[in-house]
Amino acid sequence: MFKTIADPADCEVRSVIRFLNAKKVKPAEIHRQLVEIYGENVMTDGMITKWVRQFNDGRTNVHDEVRSGIPSVVNDSLVAKVNEKIRGNRRFTIRMLFDEFPQIS
């Protein structure tokens, strides 16, 4: 049996897709293997097909492309603080979240 990997980075999953695609593994088989190691919520088979198509069209970058718009205020530190608050009080409401962290909407 394989050890599962929780919460993989998006670029990690895309790198695996790129690698398996280079070995001529079909998208459905890539999906099966990803689910086996990363779990059911890793990526849909449709998204895997999309990434395979992009790699076949010449894409080599596995990282997200820079997008315009308002930059996110969410970072690892903020996520950790929110998780700490919620775990400390399971009855933590959305209103309390807003009051505690006004920088997120």
HUPE-V580049 format. One record per backbone hydrogen bond with DSSP energy under -1.0 kcal/mol. NH is the residue of the N-H (numbers start at 1). CO is the residue of the C=O. If there is no record, write none. Layout:
((NH	CO) (NH	CO))
This chain:
((5	37) (13	9) (14	10) (15	11) (16	12) (17	13) (18	14) (19	15) (20	16) (21	17) (22	18) (23	19) (24	21) (25	20) (30	26) (31	27) (32	28) (33	29) (34	30) (35	31) (36	32) (37	33) (38	34) (39	35) (42	39) (48	44) (49	45) (50	46) (51	47) (52	48) (53	49) (54	50) (55	51) (56	52) (57	53) (58	55) (59	54) (79	75) (80	76) (81	77) (82	78) (83	79) (84	80) (85	81) (86	82) (87	83) (88	84) (89	85) (92	89) (97	93) (98	94) (99	95) (100	96) (101	97) (104	101))
